[in-house]
Amino acid sequence: MKITLVVVGKLKERFYAEAVAEYEKRLSRYCRLEIIQVADEKTPDGAGAALERQIREKEGARILSQIRDDAYVIALAIEGEMLDSVQLSERIGRLGVSGRSHLVFVIGGSLGLSEVVMKRADYALSFSRMTFPHPLMRVILLEQIYRSFRILAGEPYHK
């Protein structure tokens, strides 16, 4: 199975980059992982709704340009469905068994995902109703994907 993360923005802090590298290494036993970073748009303080929508649309176009038509897209969105780790692993397992060999997880920019990205998504996943820094969310997502593969393989994991 191929897993792609399409994320808005770059990792600036070394500790996040090191954590991502560790999960990339761990996941190499289970899947082919690719992380695609697209440029984020700077949001000026006091930006109005129209400007925020334009920023989401620009970032959304960059995201969509990286997604193949045959990919199953899972958008991380606060309004998505919340799953526990076992439920996420079961979903990934079912997708693999049903012939979905390429899963794309999308993490948007600071303003969230555009409408067109959400329409393209096959599924919306929420990790919490809270907001997390995007670099941290990347690490959390990779850890949960890794945990999912361990669960599917019948290997021990911390509950």
N, C-alpha and C positions, 0 to 999 in steps of 0.2 A: 504494500500500500504506500502511496505517496501522500505526505502531509505537507501542505504549503501554508505558511503564515504570510498574509499580506498585511503589513502594518504601516501606519502613518508615522513618520518621524524616525530619527536615528537615536540609538542609545548613546548617551553622552557620558554617563557615569560608568567607571570601570567595573565596579562591583556588579552592576546589572549585566554587563557584557560577559563577565566571568560566569555568572549563573546561567545565562543563555547558552554559553559554550559547553558548560557541564551537561545540561539537558540535551543539547545536540549530540554529544558523545553518547549519553545513555540511550537516547532514542535510536541511534544507528543500528542497534540490535534488532529493532522491531519494524522500522519503516525507513523510507527515504524522506528526509526532511529538507525543506527549502524555506528560507526566510527572505522575503522580498520587502524591502523598505521603500516606501514612496515618500516624496518630499511633503512636508507639512506647510501650511500657509500660516503666516504670522497674523494673529488676530489682535488688532489694536484695542487698547482699553476703551470701553464705552462703545464698542461696535454695535450697531443696530441689527435688528432681525434680518433685514435685507442683505447686509454685508455678511452676516454669519451664514446665511443660506448660500451665498455665492462661494464662500470659503468651503463649506461642506461639498458643494457641487464640484469645485475644482479638485479637491482631494478625492472625491468620489470617482471622477473621471480617471484619475491616476490609478485608483484601486482597480476599477473595472478593466483597464487596459492590461492588467496583469493576470486576469482570470480567464482561463480557457472555457469554452462553451460546455465541455463535457464534465467539468468539475462540479462537485457537490459543495455548495458554499454555506458555511456556518458563520453568521455575523454575530459578533459579541455586542450585545445591546442591553441596556439596563431594563428595557421592557420585554426582553426575551424570556424564555422558559428557564426556570431554575431546576437543575438536576443535581443529584448527589453523584459521587465519584463512580459508584457501581452503575447508575443509570447512564452516565456518559459513556462508560466502557461498553455497555450493552448497545447503545446507539451506534458507536463506532464499529462494533462487531457486526451488527445487523447491516450497516452500510457496506462493509467489506464483503459479507456473504451475498448481498444482493447485487454485487458486481460494481459497486462504486469504488474504484481503485484510486481516486484522487479526491482528497478532501482539502478544501481551502477554508481556513479560519481567518476572519477579517477583524482587525482591531483598528478602529477609526481614530481620528485626531481628537483634539481637546473639545471640539464642539459636537462630536459624535459622527454618525454616518449619514450620508445623504439619502434622500428618498429612493433614488435609482439604485443605490447599492442595496438598500433594504428590500427593494422589489426583486433584485437579482438573487438575493439570498434564498436558499432552500429551507433554512432554519435559523431562528434567532435564539441565541443562548445567553443567559444572564448568569453571572457568577454571584451577583449580589445587587441589592438596590443601592449600595454605596458606590461612590466614585473612587477609583484607584488611579495612581499615576500610570501612564501608558507603559513605561518601561517595566514597572512592577507587574502589570497585567500580562505582559509578554512572558515573564518568568512563571507566573501562576498558571497561565494557559499551558505552557510547555510541561510543567510539573504534572498537571492533570492529564495531559495526553500520555505522558510517560506512565503515570499510575494506571490509566486505562489499559494500556498494552500489558502491563504486569498482571492486572486483574484477568484480562482475556487469556493470558498464558498460564493462569492458575498459580502464579508466583505470589509470595507473601508481599503484603503492603501494609502500611500503618493505617489503622482505622481512626 
